[in-house]
Amino acid sequence: MRRFFRTSFGSAVLGGAVVAAFGWVAIAAGWIEAEGGGSAVTVSQPLAAPVASEDDGDGNLVNQIYRRDGQGVAFVSAERPDGESPGLSPFGQPEGGGTASGSGFLIDTEGHVITNSHVVDGAEEVQVRLGASETSYDAELVGADPATDVALLKVDAPADQLHPLSLADSSQVEVGDQVIAIGNPFGLDRTVTAGIVSAIQRQIQAPNGFSISHVIQTDAAINPGNSGGPLIDTSGSVIGINSQIQTGGGSGGNVGIGFAVPINTARQVVRQLKQNGEVKHAYLGISGGGITPDLAKALKLSEQEGVLVSEVVKGGPAEQAGVRGGDTSATIEGASVELGGDVITALDGKKVSDMEDVINAVNSAAPGETMKLTVDRDGKSKTIAVKLGVRPDSAEEVPSR
């Protein structure tokens, strides 16, 4: 039962998942917040371009990647009006007027630059410096997607200043892979750090309160100011956008736990931003948590694993399709829990083990697609077809029961 409460039970009123407002539930980005109350910090770093195949003979891979990819890394400055604030920054501290700095990287010869959405959120003016150049270019905001913390900028720079980085296939990333980050931590431009991929398939909380899936965890040092920059593999290609770090206590600095939004996710977002200037995400509209054999025994559930639906969002796709949430309040280990809801055992015929499976499936789908939920209700199995809706712009806009 203790394991149940450590899962991201409110992790997602899907669309990824609306972070449920349960005091006893882990937030959708439960891995980001330190248990001692430490703040979640967003970091950024620029991604790098592929390393040329020929060896220059010095044998220093980090140096080679830095020299060949550094010109594609951007220093991003975002000017916010005095008195205006988008709220809390991903670093857990209030943001007001003034200039915020972050990182970014070129992805083509047309001048498109990727950065984090939170870097440019609320900005009145954005400027970009490329590589070692001291020339600043006014940047046009093509669009931003707070649900994935990705923003796309465009600069009108001379062709000889545009050195785009190549993008890898982040689905091929494995734990233990060596990685390199180039960015502007604390305004220290073109800083390079190195480390490994510490874990994959993490989930973190996006600026709008939903969940970002398939996140890469790294121990490469990234800090405030790295936000929007790249995490680079040993071929010099970008595998992710450095976006958040976990801090220890109240230090606010790097402790070797950073998170990068996978570049495959960014690819999809950039495609939509170029076409429409915005991104639409799929939405299911439930909150729930994973079941363990011990929990199933304690609650007398017929299923030993799956996802117990605690709540369905009023008027949401799941409720309209007939998915049932809990109707009985209970206190377990001092926490209030809604019991009696459906138990999701499979999605489109694929077995479901925990809430992360549901979140990932919905995040990978598109609005308008039909998802078949196999649920256990009162000891009987049934299939419910749910037409996925469009996720609200913010988790705060999700109606309560």
C-alpha positions as CSV (number, residue, x, y, z in Angstrom):
1,M,0.0,0.0,0.0
2,R,2.9,2.3,0.6
3,R,4.0,1.8,-2.9
4,F,0.6,2.8,-4.1
5,F,0.9,6.2,-2.5
6,R,4.3,6.8,-4.0
7,T,2.9,6.5,-7.5
8,S,1.7,9.5,-9.5
9,F,-1.9,8.8,-8.5
10,G,-3.1,12.2,-9.2
11,S,-0.5,12.5,-11.8
12,A,-2.8,12.9,-14.5
13,V,-6.1,13.8,-15.4
14,L,-4.7,12.8,-18.6
15,G,-4.0,14.8,-21.5
16,G,-1.3,13.7,-20.0
17,A,-2.6,14.2,-16.8
18,V,-4.2,16.9,-15.0
19,V,-2.3,17.0,-11.7
20,A,-5.0,16.1,-9.2
21,A,-5.6,18.3,-6.2
22,F,-5.2,15.5,-3.7
23,G,-3.0,16.3,-0.7
24,W,-2.1,12.6,-0.6
25,V,-1.2,12.2,-4.2
26,A,2.2,12.5,-5.9
27,I,2.2,15.4,-8.4
28,A,2.4,14.4,-12.1
29,A,6.0,15.3,-11.9
30,G,6.6,13.6,-8.6
31,W,10.2,12.9,-9.4
32,I,11.0,16.6,-9.6
33,E,10.0,17.7,-6.1
34,A,12.4,16.8,-3.3
35,E,10.7,15.1,-0.3
36,G,12.0,17.7,2.0
37,G,10.1,20.4,0.2
38,G,12.9,21.3,-2.2
39,S,11.8,23.4,-5.2
40,A,11.6,22.1,-8.7
41,V,14.1,24.0,-10.9
42,T,14.0,24.3,-14.6
43,V,17.2,24.3,-16.5
44,S,18.1,24.7,-20.1
45,Q,21.0,24.0,-22.4
46,P,21.6,24.1,-26.0
47,L,21.7,20.9,-28.2
48,A,24.5,20.1,-30.5
49,A,25.1,19.2,-34.0
50,P,26.6,16.0,-35.3
51,V,30.3,15.5,-34.9
52,A,32.2,15.2,-38.1
53,S,33.4,11.6,-38.8
54,E,37.0,12.6,-39.3
55,D,39.1,12.7,-36.1
56,D,41.2,15.8,-35.6
57,G,43.6,13.8,-33.5
58,D,43.2,15.2,-30.1
59,G,41.1,12.4,-28.8
60,N,39.0,14.7,-26.6
61,L,35.4,14.0,-27.5
62,V,33.9,16.7,-25.4
63,N,36.3,19.3,-26.8
64,Q,35.5,18.1,-30.4
65,I,31.8,18.3,-29.9
66,Y,32.1,21.7,-28.2
67,R,34.2,23.2,-31.0
68,R,32.0,21.8,-33.8
69,D,28.6,22.4,-32.2
70,G,29.1,25.5,-30.1
71,Q,28.3,27.9,-32.9
72,G,24.8,26.5,-33.0
73,V,24.0,27.2,-29.4
74,A,22.0,30.3,-28.6
75,F,22.0,32.8,-25.7
76,V,18.4,33.8,-25.3
77,S,17.3,37.0,-23.5
78,A,13.7,37.6,-22.8
79,E,12.5,41.1,-21.7
80,R,9.4,41.2,-19.5
81,P,7.4,44.4,-18.8
82,D,7.9,45.8,-15.3
83,G,5.1,44.7,-12.9
84,E,4.1,41.8,-15.1
85,S,4.8,38.2,-14.0
86,P,3.9,34.8,-15.4
87,G,3.8,33.5,-11.8
88,L,6.4,31.0,-10.5
89,S,9.3,30.2,-12.7
90,P,10.2,26.5,-13.2
91,F,13.0,27.3,-10.7
92,G,10.3,27.7,-8.0
93,Q,10.9,31.4,-7.5
94,P,8.7,34.4,-8.4
95,E,9.4,36.0,-11.7
96,G,8.8,39.7,-12.2
97,G,9.7,42.3,-14.8
98,G,13.2,42.5,-16.2
99,T,15.4,40.3,-18.4
100,A,15.5,36.6,-18.1
101,S,18.2,34.6,-19.8
102,G,18.2,31.0,-21.0
103,S,19.6,28.9,-23.8
104,G,18.6,27.5,-27.1
105,F,19.9,26.0,-30.3
106,L,19.5,26.3,-34.1
107,I,17.6,23.5,-35.9
108,D,17.8,24.7,-39.5
109,T,19.3,27.2,-41.9
110,E,16.1,29.3,-41.9
111,G,17.0,30.6,-38.4
112,H,14.6,28.6,-36.3
113,V,15.8,28.3,-32.7
114,I,14.3,25.9,-30.1
115,T,14.2,27.0,-26.4
116,N,12.0,26.3,-23.4
117,S,8.5,27.8,-23.2
118,H,9.2,29.1,-19.7
119,V,12.2,31.0,-20.9
120,V,10.1,33.3,-23.1
121,D,6.8,33.2,-21.3
122,G,5.3,36.7,-20.9
123,A,8.2,38.3,-22.8
124,E,7.6,41.5,-24.6
125,E,10.9,41.2,-26.5
126,V,13.2,38.3,-27.2
127,Q,16.8,38.6,-28.4
128,V,19.2,35.8,-29.4
129,R,23.0,35.6,-29.7
130,L,24.5,32.7,-31.7
131,G,27.7,30.9,-30.7
132,A,30.6,33.1,-29.7
133,S,29.2,36.2,-31.6
134,E,28.4,39.3,-29.6
135,T,25.7,40.3,-32.2
136,S,22.1,40.2,-30.9
137,Y,19.2,39.4,-33.2
138,D,15.6,40.3,-32.5
139,A,13.7,37.0,-32.4
140,E,10.2,36.3,-33.5
141,L,8.2,34.0,-31.3
142,V,6.7,31.5,-33.8
143,G,4.8,29.7,-31.0
144,A,5.1,28.1,-27.6
145,D,3.7,25.0,-26.1
146,P,3.6,25.1,-22.2
147,A,2.4,21.5,-22.2
148,T,5.8,20.3,-23.3
149,D,7.8,23.4,-22.3
150,V,9.0,23.9,-25.9
151,A,9.1,27.2,-27.8
152,L,10.1,28.0,-31.3
153,L,11.9,31.3,-32.2
154,K,13.0,32.6,-35.6
155,V,16.0,35.0,-36.2
156,D,17.0,36.8,-39.3
157,A,20.7,36.2,-39.2
158,P,23.3,36.0,-42.1
159,A,23.7,32.6,-43.6
160,D,27.3,32.3,-42.4
161,Q,26.0,32.6,-38.8
162,L,23.5,29.8,-39.0
163,H,25.0,26.5,-37.9
164,P,22.1,24.2,-37.1
165,L,22.5,21.2,-34.9
166,S,21.5,17.7,-36.0
167,L,18.7,15.9,-34.1
168,A,19.0,12.3,-32.9
169,D,16.3,9.7,-32.4
170,S,15.6,10.0,-28.6
171,S,13.8,6.7,-28.5
172,Q,17.2,5.0,-29.0
173,V,18.7,6.6,-25.9
174,E,19.8,4.1,-23.2
175,V,20.8,4.4,-19.6
176,G,24.5,4.9,-19.3
177,D,25.0,6.7,-22.6
178,Q,27.5,9.5,-22.4
179,V,26.0,13.0,-22.9
180,I,27.2,16.6,-23.2
181,A,25.4,19.9,-22.4
182,I,26.2,23.3,-23.8
183,G,24.4,26.3,-22.4
184,N,24.4,29.5,-20.3
185,P,24.1,28.7,-16.6
186,F,23.7,31.8,-14.5
187,G,24.6,33.8,-17.7
188,L,27.9,32.2,-18.2
189,D,27.6,31.7,-21.9
190,R,28.8,28.7,-23.8
191,T,29.5,26.5,-20.8
192,V,30.0,22.8,-21.5
193,T,29.4,20.0,-19.0
194,A,29.4,16.2,-19.4
195,G,27.8,13.2,-17.8
196,I,25.6,10.2,-18.6
197,V,22.0,9.3,-19.1
198,S,20.9,8.4,-15.6
199,A,17.4,7.2,-16.4
200,I,14.8,7.3,-19.2
201,Q,11.0,7.3,-19.3
202,R,10.7,9.8,-16.5
203,Q,7.7,12.2,-16.2
204,I,8.0,15.8,-15.2
205,Q,5.4,18.5,-14.6
206,A,5.0,21.0,-17.5
207,P,4.6,24.7,-16.8
208,N,0.8,24.4,-17.4
209,G,0.4,21.6,-14.8
210,F,0.2,18.6,-17.0
211,S,2.7,15.8,-17.5
212,I,5.6,15.5,-20.0
213,S,6.4,11.9,-20.9
214,H,9.5,10.0,-21.9
215,V,11.8,12.5,-20.2
216,I,15.5,11.8,-20.1
217,Q,17.3,12.1,-16.7
218,T,21.0,13.1,-16.6
219,D,23.7,13.8,-14.2
220,A,25.4,16.3,-16.5
221,A,25.6,19.6,-14.6
222,I,22.8,22.0,-15.6
223,N,21.6,25.0,-13.7
224,P,19.3,28.0,-14.1
225,G,20.2,29.7,-17.4
226,N,20.7,26.3,-19.1
227,S,16.9,26.2,-19.8
228,G,16.1,25.6,-23.5
229,G,19.5,24.2,-24.4
230,P,20.5,20.9,-25.7
231,L,21.6,17.6,-24.3
232,I,23.9,16.0,-26.8
233,D,25.0,12.5,-27.5
234,T,28.5,11.3,-28.5
235,S,27.8,11.8,-32.2
236,G,27.1,15.4,-31.5
237,S,23.4,15.1,-32.1
238,V,20.7,16.5,-29.8
239,I,18.7,14.0,-27.8
240,G,16.8,16.4,-25.5
241,I,16.1,19.9,-24.3
242,N,17.4,20.5,-20.8
243,S,14.4,21.8,-18.9
244,Q,14.4,21.0,-15.1
245,I,16.6,20.0,-12.3
246,Q,15.9,18.6,-8.8
247,T,17.6,20.5,-6.1
248,G,18.8,19.4,-2.7
249,G,17.3,21.4,0.2
250,G,17.2,25.1,-0.5
251,S,20.4,25.3,-2.5
252,G,18.8,25.9,-5.9
253,G,21.8,24.5,-7.6
254,N,22.8,21.3,-9.4
255,V,22.9,18.1,-7.4
256,G,23.3,15.8,-10.4
257,I,19.6,15.2,-11.3
258,G,18.5,17.0,-14.4
259,F,15.7,16.4,-16.8
260,A,15.5,16.9,-20.6
261,V,12.4,16.9,-22.8
262,P,13.1,14.3,-25.5
263,I,13.9,15.7,-28.9
264,N,11.3,13.4,-30.6
265,T,8.6,15.2,-28.6
266,A,10.1,18.6,-29.6
267,R,10.0,17.5,-33.3
268,Q,6.3,16.9,-33.2
269,V,5.7,20.2,-31.3
270,V,7.9,22.2,-33.8
271,R,6.0,20.8,-36.7
272,Q,2.7,22.0,-35.3
273,L,4.1,25.3,-34.3
274,K,5.3,26.0,-37.8
275,Q,2.0,25.0,-39.3
276,N,-0.5,26.5,-36.8
277,G,1.4,28.5,-34.2
278,E,0.0,26.3,-31.5
279,V,-0.2,22.7,-30.4
280,K,-3.3,20.6,-29.5
281,H,-2.9,17.7,-27.1
282,A,-5.1,14.7,-26.5
283,Y,-7.2,14.6,-23.3
284,L,-8.9,11.7,-21.4
285,G,-10.0,13.4,-18.2
286,I,-9.4,11.1,-15.3
287,S,-7.3,10.9,-12.2
288,G,-6.2,7.6,-10.6
289,G,-3.4,5.5,-9.3
290,G,-1.7,2.2,-9.8
291,I,-2.9,-0.9,-8.0
292,T,-0.6,-3.4,-6.2
293,P,-1.5,-6.9,-5.0
294,D,-1.4,-5.6,-1.4
295,L,-3.7,-2.7,-2.2
296,A,-6.1,-5.0,-4.2
297,K,-6.3,-7.3,-1.2
298,A,-6.9,-4.4,1.3
299,L,-9.7,-2.9,-0.9
300,K,-11.0,-6.3,-2.0
301,L,-10.5,-5.6,-5.7
302,S,-10.8,-8.5,-8.2
303,E,-7.8,-7.2,-10.2
304,Q,-4.3,-7.4,-8.9
305,E,-2.9,-4.6,-11.1
306,G,-4.1,-1.8,-13.3
307,V,-5.2,1.8,-12.6
308,L,-8.0,2.6,-10.1
309,V,-10.0,5.6,-11.4
310,S,-10.6,7.9,-8.5
311,E,-12.2,10.8,-10.4
312,V,-13.5,11.6,-13.9
313,V,-13.5,15.2,-15.0
314,K,-17.0,16.6,-15.3
315,G,-18.0,16.8,-18.9
316,G,-14.7,15.3,-20.0
317,P,-14.2,12.6,-22.7
318,A,-14.0,9.8,-20.1
319,E,-17.2,10.8,-18.3
320,Q,-19.1,11.2,-21.6
321,A,-18.0,7.7,-22.6
322,G,-19.3,6.2,-19.3
323,V,-16.1,5.7,-17.3
324,R,-16.9,5.8,-13.6
325,G,-14.9,7.4,-10.9
326,G,-14.9,6.7,-7.2
327,D,-18.1,7.4,-5.1
328,T,-16.9,6.4,-1.6
329,S,-14.5,8.4,0.5
330,A,-12.1,6.4,2.6
331,T,-9.0,7.2,4.7
332,I,-6.0,5.0,4.2
333,E,-2.8,5.7,6.0
334,G,-4.2,9.2,6.9
335,A,-5.0,10.1,3.3
336,S,-8.5,10.6,1.8
337,V,-9.1,8.3,-1.1
338,E,-12.1,7.9,-3.5
339,L,-13.0,4.3,-3.9
340,G,-15.5,2.4,-6.1
341,G,-14.3,3.6,-9.5
342,D,-13.5,1.5,-12.5
343,V,-10.2,-0.3,-12.7
344,I,-8.4,0.2,-16.1
345,T,-6.6,-3.0,-17.0
346,A,-5.8,-2.4,-20.7
347,L,-5.7,0.4,-23.3
348,D,-6.3,-0.6,-26.9
349,G,-5.6,-4.2,-25.9
350,K,-2.3,-3.4,-24.2
351,K,-2.0,-4.3,-20.6
352,V,-1.9,-1.4,-18.1
353,S,0.3,-1.7,-15.0
354,D,0.2,1.8,-13.5
355,M,-0.9,5.4,-14.1
356,E,2.3,6.2,-16.1
357,D,1.1,3.7,-18.8
358,V,-2.1,5.6,-19.2
359,I,-0.4,9.0,-19.2
360,N,2.1,7.9,-21.8
361,A,-0.6,6.4,-24.0
362,V,-2.7,9.6,-24.0
363,N,0.3,11.9,-24.5
364,S,1.2,9.8,-27.6
365,A,-2.3,10.1,-29.0
366,A,-4.0,12.9,-30.9
367,P,-7.3,14.7,-30.2
368,G,-10.2,13.0,-31.9
369,E,-8.7,9.5,-31.8
370,T,-10.7,6.7,-30.2
371,M,-9.1,4.8,-27.3
372,K,-10.5,1.6,-26.1
373,L,-10.4,1.1,-22.3
374,T,-10.8,-2.3,-20.8
375,V,-12.1,-1.8,-17.3
376,D,-13.1,-4.0,-14.4
377,R,-16.4,-2.9,-12.8
378,D,-17.9,-4.8,-10.0
379,G,-15.9,-7.9,-10.9
380,K,-16.9,-7.8,-14.6
381,S,-14.8,-6.8,-17.5
382,K,-16.1,-4.4,-20.2
383,T,-14.7,-2.3,-23.0
384,I,-15.4,1.4,-23.2
385,A,-14.5,3.4,-26.3
386,V,-13.5,7.0,-25.5
387,K,-13.0,9.7,-28.1
388,L,-10.1,11.8,-26.9
389,G,-10.8,15.5,-26.5
390,V,-8.5,18.5,-26.7
391,R,-6.6,19.1,-23.4
392,P,-7.3,22.4,-21.7
393,D,-4.6,25.0,-21.8
394,S,-3.9,24.6,-18.1
395,A,-4.6,22.1,-15.4
396,E,-6.2,24.9,-13.5
397,E,-8.9,25.0,-16.2
398,V,-10.0,21.5,-15.5
399,P,-13.4,21.5,-13.9
400,S,-13.8,19.8,-10.5
401,R,-16.6,17.4,-9.7
